Amino acid sequence: MIAADRNYLLRLWKSRVLLGLCVGALLVALVPLLSILWEVFSRGIPVINSDFLFERQIYQFKEGGGVANAILGSVYITGLASLIGIPIGIMAGVYLSEYGHGRFAESVRFFSDVFAEFPSIVIGLFAYVVVVGVMGHFSILAGSVALAVMMVPIVTRTTEESLQLVPNSIREASLALGIPKWRTTLRVTLSTARAGLVTGAMLSFARIFGETAPLIVTIGGSLYFAGSIEDTSSALTYVVWRGATSGIEAAEIRAWGAAALLLIIVLVINIVIRFVTLRRQAKGGAL
């Protein structure tokens, strides 16, 4: 009996020590995160006002105007990138999950994983050569192509994993009714896994919304509102990079405001993703 009590106390002590170590590691991880949030919000939130949000930037390195042109540019660039990258990623994921077998499918998975880890500046240089080099000038299209290339592997992998979570019995029930496989995939399998597809698309969108390196060499950093996808443009991340590296106080203040606004947008996107994921888990559906 005494030996059993000693073993229990020893296990209890080990459990509490490990729990303490986990809590300590969590606190250590929270320190840089909270310090970043505090620094950005304390410096950036006071800068944000109606003029900052709804007026375009007048000067690159002087006071004047806001970042409305950069906000609109970010929306244009990421929206067009989503229109290009998400459908390609979903179709690639459907192929890998429903039809991809053998060496070719394994090669696609391998290169998808490799592209997901590619340095973003390399992808930006690729878009520079392929789009800017052909068109002869910077443009929204060039930045969107670069970001779309970054989205494809993320959407591909999340789509494949979401479809693999769909029970085979659902596919078999549809096929047993005489429905062709392609229609089963479109109407049944994709419909069942739609929450996972939405989550993957939003994750990839949040990933590219905060990207800077590909845009430095593709969009041109215009101070005016873009009228078409062939025009040069600015973006929130571009404003942050340009202002932070300028060494000029007015540009740095604008950069802090853009950084705070960018961080708020990314946090909201991630909170929405988390909400959708947890809601789907609560319903017992596929992720």
Long-range contacts (C-beta under 8 A, 24 or more apart in sequence): 37-263, 40-256, 40-259, 40-260, 40-263, 41-260, 41-263, 43-256, 43-260, 44-256, 44-257, 44-258, 44-259, 44-260, 44-261, 44-263, 45-260, 47-253, 47-254, 47-256, 47-257, 47-260, 48-257, 48-260, 48-261, 52-257, 53-261, 56-223, 56-224, 56-225, 57-223, 57-234, 57-239, 57-254, 58-223, 59-223, 59-250, 60-221, 60-223, 60-242, 60-246, 60-251, 61-246, 61-248, 61-250, 61-251, 62-248, 62-250, 62-251, 63-250, 67-234, 67-236, 67-239, 67-254, 67-257, 67-258, 67-261, 68-225, 69-222, 69-223, 69-224, 69-225, 69-226, 69-233, 69-234, 70-234, 70-235, 70-236, 70-238, 70-239, 70-258, 71-236, 71-261, 72-225, 72-226, 73-140, 73-219, 73-222, 73-226, 73-233, 73-234, 73-235, 73-238, 74-209, 74-235, 74-236, 74-237, 76-140, 76-144, 76-226, 76-229, 76-233, 77-140, 77-143, 77-144, 77-147, 77-215, 77-219, 77-233, 77-235, 78-144, 78-147, 78-205, 78-208, 78-209, 80-140, 80-141, 80-144, 80-148, 80-229, 81-143, 81-144, 81-145, 81-146, 81-147, 81-148, 81-151, 81-208, 82-148, 82-151, 82-201, 82-204, 82-205, 84-144, 84-145, 84-148, 84-151, 85-147, 85-148, 85-149, 85-150, 85-151, 85-152, 85-155, 85-204, 86-151, 86-155, 86-201, 86-204, 88-148, 88-152, 88-155, 89-151, 89-152, 89-153, 89-154, 89-155, 89-156, 89-159, 89-200, 89-204, 90-155, 90-156, 90-159, 90-197, 90-201, 92-152, 92-155, 92-156, 92-159, 93-155, 93-156, 93-157, 93-158, 93-159, 93-160, 93-162, 93-163, 94-159, 94-163, 94-185, 94-190, 96-156, 96-160, 97-159, 97-160, 97-163, 97-164, 98-163, 98-181, 98-185, 98-189, 109-160, 112-152, 112-153, 112-156, 112-157, 113-153, 113-157, 115-149, 115-152, 115-153, 116-153, 116-154, 116-157, 118-150, 119-213, 120-146, 120-150, 120-211, 120-212, 120-213, 120-214, 121-213, 121-214, 121-216, 121-217, 123-149, 123-150, 123-214, 124-213, 124-214, 124-215, 124-216, 124-217, 124-218, 125-217, 127-214, 127-217, 127-218, 128-217, 128-218, 131-218, 132-217, 132-218, 135-230, 137-220, 137-232, 138-218, 138-219, 138-220, 138-221, 138-232, 139-218, 139-219, 139-220, 139-229, 139-230, 139-231, 139-232, 139-233, 140-219, 140-226, 140-228, 140-229, 140-230, 140-231, 140-232, 140-233, 141-229, 141-230, 142-218, 142-219, 143-214, 143-215, 143-218, 143-219, 143-233, 143-235, 144-229, 145-218, 146-214, 146-215, 146-218, 147-208, 147-211, 147-214, 147-215, 150-204, 150-207, 150-208, 150-211, 150-214, 151-204, 151-205, 151-207, 151-208, 154-200, 154-203, 154-204, 154-207, 155-200, 155-201, 155-204, 157-200, 158-196, 158-197, 158-199, 158-200, 158-203, 158-204, 159-193, 159-196, 159-197, 159-200, 161-196, 161-287, 162-193, 162-195, 162-196, 162-197, 162-199, 162-200, 162-286, 162-287, 163-189, 163-190, 163-193, 163-196, 165-193, 165-196, 165-286, 165-287, 166-192, 166-193, 166-286, 192-285, 192-286, 193-286, 195-276, 195-277, 195-279, 195-280, 195-285, 195-286, 195-287, 196-280, 196-286, 196-287, 198-276, 199-273, 199-276, 199-277, 199-280, 199-287, 202-269, 202-272, 202-273, 202-276, 203-273, 205-269, 206-266, 206-269, 206-270, 206-273, 209-262, 209-265, 209-266, 209-269, 210-237, 210-262, 210-266, 211-237, 212-237, 212-238, 212-240, 212-241, 216-241, 236-261, 236-262, 236-265, 237-262
